[in-house]
Amino acid sequence: MTSRHARRFAPAATALVAVALPLTVHHTAHAAADRIRLGSAADVSRSSWNGPAFTMNGAGGVVPASMSRAVDDIRGGTGSLDVVVLAGSAPTSGSKTPECDTIMTLTGVNSCTTWTLTTANDGNNSQVNTDIRNAEFVYFAGGDQCRYAAWKGTALEASVESVVAKGGGSGGGSAGHHINSPVVYDACNGSVTSTEALANPYDRAISFTTGMFQWADYGGVINDSHFVTRDRMGRTMAFVARAVKDGLTTGGAAWGVGVEEGGGSLFIDRNGLGTQYGKDAYVVLGDHQPEQAVDRKPLTYSNFKIWRLTPGTTFDFRNRPTCGYYLRSVTNGTPDANLYNGTPITNCGSQSGGALAESEPNDTRDTADDATALSSPATVTGDMKSTSDRDYFKVTLNSGQTASLSCAVPAAYDADVYWLDSAGSTLTRSVNDGAGSDEALTFTRTAAGTGTYYIDVEAYSGSGSSAYTCTLSKS
């Protein structure tokens, strides 16, 4: 839950609206859905639009600078467009249309319609969906994103997608910011603080909705809001670790996008280029399996990559940067100091180590994937395709070398890890109980010369396509 406070309206906008809005139409469309339209009663009709464009705001209110940019981009600098605001609850004081009051002061807006929808089935209201499909921008108000997640699978979801597909846009603030990411922290079991999330990344209050809105260039993202003021970096780190561990995103990585309140807004154009307005935003990347992310245990995750976006700076979501970040870690639930500030790494040359993904069949020593050429630290990945799956990786050790192997296992299955000699005999093993239980072992070669060994990852119970990640260090 982002916030259950009433959406608020700045009194300064009232005088402007009183002059600028000649028409207000207010009626209840049916028992649960309430509609108020400002501006023209007729929708704009035009064959093409220049979007998409998106506004991701740290608080519930519209940010005029980024919203004006979205309006201008979508209409191509000419003509006007229509906007629909979707809210899950009505304001308890002040204007009944705070978002539309601001939007109607912007150049190029023909109308703004506020729909207050209080039930999941309101997502199938025919007039709601007609208004959305006739609009060129949909803005989700602040409030409770769990109510918005309940519209998944209704006609409303497809209607909003049609607006973006025709070159319009979508956005929102606070709860409305959350619902616009492909992985939504839905807060349907209550809100969670950073301290709580880091102490247990599987806290009951951490729940996600996936498969709703999948905007181009914005894949693998989890949005968060009120970011610095409410100290939400820690919980975003937990969300990212969970997304990687549970396979909620693809490619073994997940991205958090946290936007500060008080005027913070991330605008994203048709090419996937984000520009920050007002206050700071943060992009948080987790690009490996967590060292520890299990229920009722504190999070351990090394080297989150964090980009701080100050007002006016840009971030390319289509071609995401591989440099310019600072690093922060979490150890046993305790994050590093100075989470919101760091010296960016600008010399991101080739890194040590290497990676190898399994290639089936690799169920025996004879068919083992060859990891001998990887430098330390090396990463090997795979998954347990069946309850009898075994993955073998071939490695070598010099005399006196110690191998340290740590494997992050996803929650879909319980896998054990064995260190075998060249003949297949077990030299050491790690067999922790329970799905999602990570494994770790060490082995030192005391014999002369170089020896060949095999890492054997075996399914103990369960199976699935979520990847395990094993990191092998030699010292």
C-alpha positions as CSV (number, residue, x, y, z in Angstrom):
1,M,0.0,0.0,0.0
2,T,1.4,3.3,-1.0
3,S,-0.9,5.6,0.8
4,R,-4.5,5.5,2.0
5,H,-4.6,9.3,2.5
6,A,-7.1,11.4,0.6
7,R,-6.0,12.8,-2.7
8,R,-5.5,16.5,-2.2
9,F,-6.0,19.5,-4.3
10,A,-3.8,22.6,-4.2
11,P,-6.0,25.7,-3.6
12,A,-3.9,27.8,-5.9
13,A,-5.2,25.9,-8.9
14,T,-8.9,26.7,-8.0
15,A,-8.8,30.2,-9.4
16,L,-7.3,29.0,-12.6
17,V,-9.9,26.3,-13.0
18,A,-12.8,28.7,-12.3
19,V,-11.8,30.7,-15.3
20,A,-10.6,27.9,-17.6
21,L,-13.4,25.3,-17.3
22,P,-16.7,26.3,-18.8
23,L,-18.2,22.9,-18.7
24,T,-18.6,20.4,-15.8
25,V,-20.6,17.2,-16.2
26,H,-21.2,15.1,-13.1
27,H,-23.2,12.0,-12.8
28,T,-23.1,8.5,-11.3
29,A,-22.9,6.0,-14.1
30,H,-24.1,3.2,-11.9
31,A,-24.1,2.3,-8.2
32,A,-20.3,2.1,-7.8
33,A,-18.8,4.2,-10.6
34,D,-18.8,8.0,-10.4
35,R,-17.9,10.2,-13.5
36,I,-17.0,13.9,-13.6
37,R,-16.0,15.5,-16.9
38,L,-14.3,18.8,-17.3
39,G,-13.8,20.7,-20.5
40,S,-15.3,19.8,-23.9
41,A,-18.2,17.3,-24.0
42,A,-17.0,16.0,-27.3
43,D,-13.8,13.8,-27.7
44,V,-11.1,14.7,-30.1
45,S,-11.0,12.6,-33.3
46,R,-7.7,12.1,-35.0
47,S,-6.1,9.4,-37.1
48,S,-2.7,9.2,-35.5
49,W,-0.8,10.2,-32.3
50,N,2.9,10.6,-31.6
51,G,3.4,8.7,-28.3
52,P,3.6,6.6,-26.3
53,A,4.6,8.8,-23.3
54,F,4.6,8.0,-19.6
55,T,4.8,9.9,-16.4
56,M,5.9,8.1,-13.2
57,N,5.3,10.3,-10.2
58,G,6.5,9.9,-6.6
59,A,3.3,11.3,-5.1
60,G,-0.3,11.1,-6.2
61,G,-0.7,14.6,-7.7
62,V,0.0,15.5,-11.3
63,V,3.4,17.2,-11.9
64,P,2.6,19.9,-14.5
65,A,6.0,20.0,-16.1
66,S,6.2,16.2,-17.0
67,M,2.4,16.1,-17.8
68,S,2.8,19.0,-20.2
69,R,5.7,17.2,-21.8
70,A,3.6,14.1,-22.2
71,V,0.7,16.0,-23.7
72,D,2.9,17.8,-26.2
73,D,4.7,14.7,-27.2
74,I,1.5,12.7,-27.8
75,R,-0.2,15.5,-29.8
76,G,3.0,16.3,-31.7
77,G,2.7,20.0,-30.6
78,T,-0.5,20.5,-32.5
79,G,-4.2,20.1,-31.7
80,S,-5.5,18.8,-28.4
81,L,-6.3,15.5,-26.6
82,D,-8.5,13.9,-24.0
83,V,-7.4,12.6,-20.6
84,V,-9.1,10.1,-18.2
85,V,-8.1,10.0,-14.5
86,L,-8.9,6.7,-12.8
87,A,-9.2,6.6,-9.0
88,G,-10.1,3.9,-6.5
89,S,-11.6,6.3,-4.0
90,A,-12.9,9.8,-3.9
91,P,-11.0,12.7,-2.0
92,T,-12.4,13.2,1.5
93,S,-12.0,17.0,1.3
94,G,-11.4,19.8,-1.3
95,S,-12.0,19.3,-5.0
96,K,-13.5,16.1,-6.3
97,T,-11.3,16.3,-9.3
98,P,-7.8,17.4,-8.1
99,E,-5.9,15.7,-11.0
100,C,-8.2,17.0,-13.7
101,D,-8.1,20.5,-12.2
102,T,-4.4,20.6,-12.8
103,I,-4.5,18.9,-16.2
104,M,-7.1,21.3,-17.6
105,T,-4.7,24.2,-17.0
106,L,-2.2,22.7,-19.5
107,T,-2.0,23.7,-23.2
108,G,-3.4,21.1,-25.6
109,V,-6.0,19.4,-23.3
110,N,-9.5,19.2,-24.7
111,S,-11.2,17.4,-21.7
112,C,-10.4,15.6,-18.5
113,T,-12.7,12.9,-17.1
114,T,-12.4,11.6,-13.6
115,W,-13.8,8.1,-12.9
116,T,-14.0,6.9,-9.3
117,L,-14.3,3.1,-9.4
118,T,-14.8,1.4,-6.1
119,T,-15.3,-2.3,-7.1
120,A,-13.2,-4.7,-9.2
121,N,-16.2,-5.2,-11.6
122,D,-16.2,-1.4,-12.4
123,G,-13.4,-2.3,-14.7
124,N,-16.0,-3.8,-17.0
125,N,-18.3,-0.7,-17.0
126,S,-19.0,0.0,-20.6
127,Q,-19.0,3.8,-20.3
128,V,-15.7,3.7,-18.3
129,N,-14.1,1.7,-21.1
130,T,-15.6,3.9,-23.9
131,D,-14.1,7.0,-22.2
132,I,-10.7,5.4,-21.8
133,R,-10.6,4.2,-25.4
134,N,-11.5,7.6,-26.6
135,A,-8.8,9.2,-24.5
136,E,-5.1,9.7,-25.3
137,F,-3.8,9.6,-21.8
138,V,-4.8,7.6,-18.7
139,Y,-3.6,8.9,-15.3
140,F,-4.0,6.6,-12.2
141,A,-4.5,8.7,-9.1
142,G,-2.9,8.0,-5.7
143,G,-4.6,5.9,-3.2
144,D,-4.4,2.1,-2.9
145,Q,-2.8,0.1,-5.7
146,C,-4.4,-3.1,-4.6
147,R,-7.7,-1.7,-5.9
148,Y,-6.0,-1.0,-9.3
149,A,-4.5,-4.5,-9.4
150,A,-8.1,-5.9,-9.0
151,W,-8.8,-4.6,-12.5
152,K,-6.4,-7.1,-14.0
153,G,-8.2,-9.2,-16.5
154,T,-11.1,-6.7,-16.8
155,A,-12.0,-4.8,-19.9
156,L,-10.3,-1.8,-18.4
157,E,-6.8,-3.4,-18.7
158,A,-7.2,-3.8,-22.4
159,S,-8.7,-0.4,-22.8
160,V,-5.7,1.3,-21.2
161,E,-3.4,-0.8,-23.3
162,S,-5.2,0.4,-26.4
163,V,-4.6,4.0,-25.5
164,V,-0.8,3.4,-25.4
165,A,-0.9,1.2,-28.5
166,K,-2.5,4.0,-30.6
167,G,0.3,6.4,-29.5
168,G,-1.2,7.8,-26.4
169,G,0.1,7.4,-22.8
170,S,-0.3,6.2,-19.3
171,G,1.0,7.3,-15.9
172,G,0.2,8.1,-12.3
173,G,1.4,9.0,-8.9
174,S,2.0,7.0,-5.8
175,A,-0.3,4.0,-6.1
176,G,-0.7,5.1,-9.8
177,H,3.0,4.9,-10.2
178,H,3.1,1.4,-8.8
179,I,0.4,0.0,-11.1
180,N,2.4,1.1,-14.2
181,S,5.3,-1.3,-13.7
182,P,5.2,-4.9,-15.0
183,V,5.9,-6.2,-11.5
184,V,3.5,-4.4,-9.1
185,Y,4.1,-4.3,-5.3
186,D,0.3,-4.5,-4.8
187,A,0.2,-4.0,-0.9
188,C,-2.9,-6.3,-0.8
189,N,-1.7,-7.7,2.5
190,G,-0.8,-4.3,3.9
191,S,2.2,-2.0,3.6
192,V,5.8,-2.9,4.5
193,T,8.7,-0.8,5.7
194,S,12.3,-1.1,4.6
195,T,13.3,-2.5,8.0
196,E,10.6,-5.2,7.8
197,A,11.3,-6.1,4.2
198,L,15.1,-6.5,4.8
199,A,14.5,-8.5,8.0
200,N,12.3,-10.9,6.0
201,P,12.0,-10.5,2.2
202,Y,9.1,-13.0,2.4
203,D,7.1,-11.0,4.9
204,R,3.4,-11.6,4.4
205,A,3.0,-7.9,3.5
206,I,5.2,-8.3,0.4
207,S,3.0,-9.4,-2.4
208,F,3.1,-8.8,-6.1
209,T,0.8,-8.7,-9.1
210,T,2.4,-9.5,-12.5
211,G,1.1,-9.7,-16.1
212,M,-1.0,-6.5,-16.1
213,F,0.7,-3.6,-17.9
214,Q,3.8,-4.4,-19.9
215,W,5.0,-1.1,-21.4
216,A,7.7,-1.2,-24.1
217,D,11.3,-0.6,-22.9
218,Y,10.1,-0.9,-19.2
219,G,10.5,-4.6,-18.7
220,G,11.7,-6.2,-15.5
221,V,10.8,-3.1,-13.4
222,I,9.2,-2.7,-9.9
223,N,8.1,0.8,-9.2
224,D,8.2,2.5,-5.7
225,S,7.1,5.9,-4.5
226,H,7.6,8.5,-1.8
227,F,11.1,7.2,-2.0
228,V,13.5,9.2,0.1
229,T,11.0,10.8,2.5
230,R,9.7,7.4,3.6
231,D,13.1,5.7,3.3
232,R,12.0,3.0,0.8
233,M,15.4,2.1,-0.7
234,G,15.7,-0.9,1.6
235,R,12.3,-2.3,0.7
236,T,12.9,-1.8,-3.0
237,M,16.1,-3.8,-2.6
238,A,14.1,-6.6,-1.0
239,F,11.5,-6.4,-3.9
240,V,14.3,-6.6,-6.5
241,A,15.9,-9.6,-4.7
242,R,12.5,-11.3,-4.5
243,A,11.9,-10.7,-8.2
244,V,15.2,-12.3,-9.2
245,K,14.9,-15.2,-6.7
246,D,11.3,-16.0,-7.7
247,G,11.7,-15.6,-11.4
248,L,9.2,-12.7,-11.7
249,T,11.5,-11.1,-14.3
250,T,13.5,-12.6,-17.1
251,G,17.3,-12.7,-17.7
252,G,18.2,-13.1,-14.0
253,A,17.9,-9.4,-13.2
254,A,15.3,-7.0,-11.9
255,W,15.1,-3.2,-11.7
256,G,13.6,-1.0,-9.1
257,V,12.5,2.5,-10.0
258,G,11.9,4.7,-6.9
259,V,10.6,8.3,-7.3
260,E,10.7,10.9,-4.6
261,E,7.6,12.8,-3.6
262,G,7.2,16.6,-3.6
263,G,7.2,17.0,-7.4
264,G,9.4,14.1,-8.5
265,S,8.3,12.7,-11.8
266,L,10.0,10.4,-14.3
267,F,8.9,11.1,-17.9
268,I,9.6,8.4,-20.5
269,D,9.3,9.1,-24.2
270,R,8.5,6.9,-27.2
271,N,12.1,5.9,-27.5
272,G,12.4,4.7,-23.9
273,L,14.4,7.7,-22.8
274,G,13.6,8.8,-19.2
275,T,14.0,12.4,-18.0
276,Q,13.7,13.3,-14.4
277,Y,11.6,16.2,-13.2
278,G,11.3,18.0,-9.9
279,K,12.9,15.7,-7.3
280,D,15.3,12.8,-7.5
281,A,14.6,9.2,-8.6
282,Y,16.6,6.1,-8.2
283,V,17.1,3.0,-10.5
284,V,18.2,-0.1,-8.5
285,L,19.5,-3.1,-10.4
286,G,19.9,-6.6,-9.0
287,D,21.7,-8.7,-11.6
288,H,22.5,-11.9,-9.7
289,Q,20.8,-14.4,-7.3
290,P,20.7,-13.2,-3.7
291,E,23.2,-14.8,-1.3
292,Q,20.3,-15.3,1.1
293,A,16.6,-14.7,0.4
294,V,14.3,-17.1,2.3
295,D,11.3,-16.8,4.5
296,R,11.9,-15.7,8.1
297,K,15.6,-14.9,7.5
298,P,17.2,-11.5,6.8
299,L,18.2,-10.6,3.3
300,T,21.8,-10.8,2.1
301,Y,22.5,-9.4,-1.3
302,S,25.8,-8.0,-2.5
303,N,26.4,-5.1,-4.9
304,F,23.1,-3.6,-5.9
305,K,23.8,-1.2,-8.8
306,I,22.2,2.2,-8.1
307,W,21.7,5.1,-10.4
308,R,20.7,8.4,-8.9
309,L,18.6,10.6,-11.3
310,T,18.7,14.2,-10.3
311,P,16.3,16.7,-12.0
312,G,17.2,17.1,-15.7
313,T,19.2,13.9,-16.0
314,T,18.2,11.1,-18.3
315,F,18.2,7.3,-18.2
316,D,17.9,5.1,-21.3
317,F,15.5,2.3,-20.5
318,R,15.7,0.9,-24.0
319,N,19.5,0.6,-24.0
320,R,20.1,0.4,-20.3
321,P,23.5,1.7,-19.1
322,T,26.2,-0.6,-17.8
323,C,28.1,2.2,-16.0
324,G,27.5,5.3,-13.9
325,Y,26.1,3.4,-10.9
326,Y,27.3,3.2,-7.3
327,L,27.2,0.0,-5.3
328,R,25.4,-0.9,-2.1
329,S,24.9,-4.2,-0.3
330,V,22.7,-5.7,2.4
331,T,24.2,-8.2,4.9
332,N,21.9,-10.1,7.2
333,G,19.2,-7.5,6.8
334,T,21.5,-4.5,7.5
335,P,22.1,-2.2,4.5
336,D,25.2,-0.3,3.8
337,A,25.3,3.3,4.9
338,N,24.5,6.2,2.6
339,L,22.0,4.4,0.5
340,Y,20.8,7.5,-1.4
341,N,24.3,8.9,-2.2
342,G,27.3,7.4,-3.8
343,T,30.2,8.1,-6.1
344,P,29.3,6.7,-9.5
345,I,31.6,4.2,-11.1
346,T,32.6,5.6,-14.4
347,N,35.4,3.2,-15.4
348,C,33.4,0.0,-16.1
349,G,35.9,-2.0,-18.1
350,S,35.9,-5.7,-18.4
351,Q,35.2,-7.5,-15.1
352,S,37.0,-10.5,-13.7
353,G,35.3,-13.9,-13.7
354,G,32.9,-15.4,-16.2
355,A,29.6,-17.1,-16.5
356,L,28.3,-20.3,-18.0
357,A,24.7,-21.4,-18.4
358,E,24.0,-25.1,-18.4
359,S,23.5,-26.9,-21.7
360,E,21.4,-30.1,-21.6
361,P,22.2,-32.9,-21.6
362,N,24.6,-32.4,-18.8
363,D,23.3,-35.2,-16.4
364,T,26.6,-37.1,-16.2
365,R,30.3,-36.4,-15.8
366,D,30.8,-37.4,-19.5
367,T,28.3,-34.7,-20.6
368,A,29.3,-32.1,-18.0
369,D,29.4,-28.4,-19.0
370,D,33.1,-27.4,-19.1
371,A,33.7,-24.5,-16.8
372,T,37.5,-24.9,-16.6
373,A,38.2,-21.9,-18.8
374,L,36.3,-19.5,-16.5
375,S,38.3,-17.2,-14.3
376,S,37.5,-16.6,-10.6
377,P,34.9,-15.7,-9.5
378,A,32.9,-17.8,-12.0
379,T,29.2,-18.1,-12.2
380,V,27.3,-21.2,-13.4
381,T,23.5,-21.2,-13.8
382,G,20.8,-23.7,-14.6
383,D,17.5,-25.1,-13.4
384,M,15.9,-28.3,-12.2
385,K,13.8,-29.4,-15.1
386,S,12.4,-32.4,-13.3
387,T,12.5,-33.9,-9.8
388,S,15.4,-36.2,-11.0
389,D,17.4,-33.6,-12.8
390,R,21.2,-33.4,-12.2
391,D,23.5,-30.8,-13.7
392,Y,27.3,-31.4,-13.9
393,F,30.0,-28.7,-14.4
394,K,33.6,-29.6,-14.9
395,V,36.3,-27.5,-13.0
396,T,39.9,-27.7,-12.1
397,L,42.0,-26.8,-9.0
398,N,45.7,-26.4,-8.6
399,S,47.6,-27.8,-5.6
400,G,46.9,-25.7,-2.5
401,Q,43.9,-24.0,-4.1
402,T,40.6,-23.7,-2.1
403,A,37.3,-23.7,-4.0
404,S,34.4,-21.8,-2.3
405,L,31.0,-22.6,-3.9
406,S,27.8,-20.8,-3.0
407,C,24.5,-21.6,-4.7
408,A,21.3,-19.4,-4.6
409,V,18.4,-21.8,-5.1
410,P,14.9,-20.4,-6.1
411,A,11.8,-21.1,-4.1
412,A,10.4,-23.5,-6.7
413,Y,12.5,-26.4,-5.6
414,D,15.0,-28.0,-3.2
415,A,18.4,-28.7,-4.8
416,D,21.6,-30.1,-3.2
417,V,25.2,-29.6,-4.3
418,Y,28.0,-32.1,-4.4
419,W,31.7,-31.7,-5.0
420,L,33.0,-34.8,-6.9
421,D,36.5,-36.1,-7.8
422,S,37.3,-37.2,-11.3
423,A,36.0,-40.7,-10.6
424,G,32.7,-39.4,-9.4
425,S,33.2,-39.9,-5.6
426,T,31.7,-37.3,-3.3
427,L,34.4,-35.3,-1.5
428,T,32.1,-32.8,0.2
429,R,28.5,-31.7,-0.1
430,S,25.8,-29.2,0.9
431,V,22.3,-30.6,1.5
432,N,20.2,-28.0,3.3
433,D,16.5,-28.9,3.7
434,G,13.7,-27.0,2.1
435,A,12.7,-25.4,-1.2
436,G,14.6,-22.2,-1.7
437,S,17.4,-23.1,0.8
438,D,20.7,-22.0,-0.5
439,E,23.8,-24.2,-0.5
440,A,27.5,-23.6,0.1
441,L,30.6,-25.7,0.4
442,T,34.4,-25.4,0.3
443,F,37.2,-27.8,-0.8
444,T,41.0,-27.5,-0.7
445,R,43.2,-29.5,-3.1
446,T,46.2,-30.8,-1.1
447,A,47.6,-33.2,-3.7
448,A,50.3,-32.1,-6.1
449,G,49.6,-30.8,-9.6
450,T,46.2,-29.9,-11.0
451,G,43.1,-31.9,-10.4
452,T,39.8,-32.2,-12.2
453,Y,36.5,-32.0,-10.2
454,Y,32.8,-31.9,-10.9
455,I,30.1,-29.7,-9.4
456,D,26.9,-31.8,-9.2
457,V,23.7,-29.9,-8.7
458,E,20.8,-32.3,-7.9
459,A,17.1,-31.9,-7.5
460,Y,16.0,-33.2,-4.1
461,S,12.3,-32.2,-4.4
462,G,10.3,-30.1,-6.8
463,S,11.3,-28.7,-10.1
464,G,10.8,-25.6,-12.3
465,S,12.3,-23.2,-14.8
466,S,13.5,-20.6,-12.2
467,A,17.3,-20.5,-12.3
468,Y,19.7,-21.3,-9.6
469,T,23.0,-19.4,-9.6
470,C,26.3,-20.9,-8.2
471,T,29.3,-18.7,-7.7
472,L,32.7,-20.4,-7.6
473,S,35.7,-18.6,-6.1
474,K,39.2,-20.0,-6.0
475,S,41.9,-18.8,-3.6
